[in-house]
Amino acid sequence: MAVAAPIRLLALGDSLTAGYGLAADEAFPIRLQRALKAEGWDVEVINAGVSGDTAAGGRARLDWALGVAPQAAIVELGANDALRGLDPDSTYANLDAILTRLERDHLPVLLAGMLAPPNLGADYADRFRAIYPRLTKAHDVVFYPFFLDGVATQRAMTLPDGMHPNPQGIDTIVQRILPSVRLLLGRVKAGPS
């Protein structure tokens, strides 16, 4: 009797996905995989997070990341673009290219949104915030509006740098994003039954 392979879920992101400052088993992909398995999903979450990566960096390494032959993807990019004050139009163009490529490969996508830090001013924050809803209108993705929901600005949820989630912060992210991940997995056509 053949055993069905797990669904391969690519987590393409920056340090928030990679697990900056955390033990390997505390990173978002591992904790998400554990939570999904606890619900009965047979899913392998592949950590394609690179600390410091921008949307352009994610776009540049997309072919490499797709080498694992995923059946779905989470795209979590943009935080470093905002921290560096990069042009939101450029961030949009790079994320649009990533989503276009994933669509071409018929991969369902969960797009995780990001917000700009307030020190860059209201105009920049508004322009940056608009990136993700625009992408959602242009592409058929599952949209999770803010990856750091419930964690940003919460000292008990972050490392001493005040930006990166600690293990409790990762657990909060996982619990909040799980309903969206379930929707994403429901779109996987070639997964196990």
C-alpha positions as a Python dict, from the first residue, in 0.01 Angstrom:
ca = {
    (1, 'M'): (0, 0, 0),
    (2, 'A'): (149, 332, -107),
    (3, 'V'): (183, 607, 149),
    (4, 'A'): (90, 955, 25),
    (5, 'A'): (367, 1210, 47),
    (6, 'P'): (313, 1516, 263),
    (7, 'I'): (209, 1845, 107),
    (8, 'R'): (523, 2056, 55),
    (9, 'L'): (453, 2412, 166),
    (10, 'L'): (724, 2664, 80),
    (11, 'A'): (769, 2951, 328),
    (12, 'L'): (948, 3222, 126),
    (13, 'G'): (1043, 3508, 352),
    (14, 'D'): (1295, 3709, 546),
    (15, 'S'): (1425, 3682, 905),
    (16, 'L'): (1069, 3654, 1038),
    (17, 'T'): (1039, 3324, 849),
    (18, 'A'): (1403, 3217, 885),
    (19, 'G'): (1386, 3233, 1266),
    (20, 'Y'): (1640, 3506, 1339),
    (21, 'G'): (1771, 3473, 1695),
    (22, 'L'): (1580, 3151, 1761),
    (23, 'A'): (1673, 2785, 1792),
    (24, 'A'): (1600, 2590, 1474),
    (25, 'D'): (1293, 2422, 1626),
    (26, 'E'): (1150, 2761, 1729),
    (27, 'A'): (1132, 2912, 1379),
    (28, 'F'): (796, 2986, 1217),
    (29, 'P'): (808, 2702, 957),
    (30, 'I'): (879, 2434, 1220),
    (31, 'R'): (614, 2566, 1461),
    (32, 'L'): (360, 2595, 1179),
    (33, 'Q'): (432, 2241, 1063),
    (34, 'R'): (392, 2114, 1420),
    (35, 'A'): (58, 2296, 1460),
    (36, 'L'): (-71, 2159, 1128),
    (37, 'K'): (34, 1805, 1217),
    (38, 'A'): (-151, 1841, 1550),
    (39, 'E'): (-464, 1913, 1343),
    (40, 'G'): (-408, 1606, 1126),
    (41, 'W'): (-251, 1775, 821),
    (42, 'D'): (40, 1592, 660),
    (43, 'V'): (244, 1896, 563),
    (44, 'E'): (616, 1964, 534),
    (45, 'V'): (682, 2338, 575),
    (46, 'I'): (1006, 2425, 397),
    (47, 'N'): (1200, 2716, 547),
    (48, 'A'): (1308, 2942, 260),
    (49, 'G'): (1357, 3243, 485),
    (50, 'V'): (1672, 3451, 454),
    (51, 'S'): (1751, 3713, 717),
    (52, 'G'): (1780, 4062, 571),
    (53, 'D'): (1603, 3969, 249),
    (54, 'T'): (1396, 4225, 63),
    (55, 'A'): (1122, 4155, -189),
    (56, 'A'): (1388, 4191, -459),
    (57, 'G'): (1605, 3932, -283),
    (58, 'G'): (1313, 3691, -259),
    (59, 'R'): (1243, 3741, -627),
    (60, 'A'): (1609, 3679, -716),
    (61, 'R'): (1617, 3343, -537),
    (62, 'L'): (1270, 3224, -630),
    (63, 'D'): (1392, 2973, -888),
    (64, 'W'): (1623, 2820, -628),
    (65, 'A'): (1345, 2806, -368),
    (66, 'L'): (1111, 2634, -615),
    (67, 'G'): (1369, 2357, -659),
    (68, 'V'): (1201, 2172, -369),
    (69, 'A'): (887, 2129, -586),
    (70, 'P'): (636, 2279, -343),
    (71, 'Q'): (261, 2241, -385),
    (72, 'A'): (179, 2573, -217),
    (73, 'A'): (364, 2878, -87),
    (74, 'I'): (354, 3139, 186),
    (75, 'V'): (512, 3467, 76),
    (76, 'E'): (628, 3678, 371),
    (77, 'L'): (843, 3961, 235),
    (78, 'G'): (852, 4338, 263),
    (79, 'A'): (959, 4407, 622),
    (80, 'N'): (1316, 4490, 519),
    (81, 'D'): (1192, 4702, 229),
    (82, 'A'): (998, 4912, 480),
    (83, 'L'): (1282, 4927, 734),
    (84, 'R'): (1513, 5055, 460),
    (85, 'G'): (1256, 5301, 327),
    (86, 'L'): (1262, 5144, -20),
    (87, 'D'): (1019, 5274, -280),
    (88, 'P'): (683, 5097, -228),
    (89, 'D'): (639, 5081, -606),
    (90, 'S'): (956, 4872, -629),
    (91, 'T'): (838, 4643, -347),
    (92, 'Y'): (505, 4603, -523),
    (93, 'A'): (677, 4519, -855),
    (94, 'N'): (897, 4253, -696),
    (95, 'L'): (613, 4091, -503),
    (96, 'D'): (394, 4107, -814),
    (97, 'A'): (664, 3922, -1010),
    (98, 'I'): (689, 3656, -738),
    (99, 'L'): (312, 3602, -733),
    (100, 'T'): (296, 3598, -1113),
    (101, 'R'): (561, 3324, -1125),
    (102, 'L'): (386, 3118, -857),
    (103, 'E'): (57, 3153, -1047),
    (104, 'R'): (227, 3040, -1365),
    (105, 'D'): (341, 2729, -1177),
    (106, 'H'): (-19, 2679, -1052),
    (107, 'L'): (83, 2710, -687),
    (108, 'P'): (-174, 2838, -438),
    (109, 'V'): (-29, 3125, -234),
    (110, 'L'): (-84, 3282, 105),
    (111, 'L'): (39, 3642, 95),
    (112, 'A'): (137, 3776, 437),
    (113, 'G'): (117, 4152, 459),
    (114, 'M'): (349, 4390, 640),
    (115, 'L'): (328, 4744, 773),
    (116, 'A'): (592, 5017, 760),
    (117, 'P'): (737, 5151, 1085),
    (118, 'P'): (580, 5483, 1192),
    (119, 'N'): (911, 5672, 1191),
    (120, 'L'): (903, 5690, 809),
    (121, 'G'): (599, 5915, 813),
    (122, 'A'): (230, 5878, 734),
    (123, 'D'): (265, 5917, 357),
    (124, 'Y'): (520, 5636, 331),
    (125, 'A'): (321, 5417, 571),
    (126, 'D'): (3, 5465, 365),
    (127, 'R'): (181, 5389, 37),
    (128, 'F'): (343, 5081, 185),
    (129, 'R'): (22, 4954, 347),
    (130, 'A'): (-152, 4975, 7),
    (131, 'I'): (92, 4727, -155),
    (132, 'Y'): (-66, 4410, -18),
    (133, 'P'): (-436, 4484, -84),
    (134, 'R'): (-339, 4587, -441),
    (135, 'L'): (-158, 4255, -488),
    (136, 'T'): (-458, 4070, -348),
    (137, 'K'): (-682, 4234, -608),
    (138, 'A'): (-436, 4149, -887),
    (139, 'H'): (-378, 3786, -785),
    (140, 'D'): (-591, 3501, -655),
    (141, 'V'): (-418, 3459, -319),
    (142, 'V'): (-519, 3391, 38),
    (143, 'F'): (-442, 3719, 215),
    (144, 'Y'): (-325, 3752, 574),
    (145, 'P'): (-307, 4129, 630),
    (146, 'F'): (-25, 4160, 887),
    (147, 'F'): (224, 3882, 958),
    (148, 'L'): (317, 4031, 1297),
    (149, 'D'): (-43, 4073, 1414),
    (150, 'G'): (-52, 4042, 1794),
    (151, 'V'): (328, 4052, 1816),
    (152, 'A'): (448, 4390, 1684),
    (153, 'T'): (511, 4640, 1966),
    (154, 'Q'): (448, 4371, 2231),
    (155, 'R'): (773, 4347, 2431),
    (156, 'A'): (670, 4011, 2581),
    (157, 'M'): (646, 3870, 2226),
    (158, 'T'): (976, 3995, 2080),
    (159, 'L'): (1347, 3946, 2119),
    (160, 'P'): (1537, 4228, 2292),
    (161, 'D'): (1566, 4408, 1955),
    (162, 'G'): (1192, 4477, 1976),
    (163, 'M'): (1140, 4365, 1615),
    (164, 'H'): (1188, 3990, 1579),
    (165, 'P'): (945, 3749, 1747),
    (166, 'N'): (1061, 3535, 2035),
    (167, 'P'): (925, 3178, 2070),
    (168, 'Q'): (603, 3305, 2229),
    (169, 'G'): (568, 3555, 1946),
    (170, 'I'): (613, 3278, 1689),
    (171, 'D'): (344, 3073, 1862),
    (172, 'T'): (110, 3376, 1848),
    (173, 'I'): (180, 3425, 1476),
    (174, 'V'): (116, 3054, 1409),
    (175, 'Q'): (-215, 3053, 1596),
    (176, 'R'): (-338, 3368, 1423),
    (177, 'I'): (-233, 3266, 1072),
    (178, 'L'): (-359, 2904, 1098),
    (179, 'P'): (-710, 2975, 962),
    (180, 'S'): (-553, 3135, 652),
    (181, 'V'): (-309, 2844, 612),
    (182, 'R'): (-602, 2602, 626),
    (183, 'L'): (-766, 2798, 342),
    (184, 'L'): (-440, 2778, 148),
    (185, 'L'): (-408, 2403, 197),
    (186, 'G'): (-768, 2362, 84),
    (187, 'R'): (-655, 2499, -253),
    (188, 'V'): (-387, 2233, -303),
    (189, 'K'): (-510, 2003, -580),
    (190, 'A'): (-233, 1747, -593),
    (191, 'G'): (-204, 1679, -221),
    (192, 'P'): (-261, 1356, -34),
    (193, 'S'): (-614, 1253, 56),
}
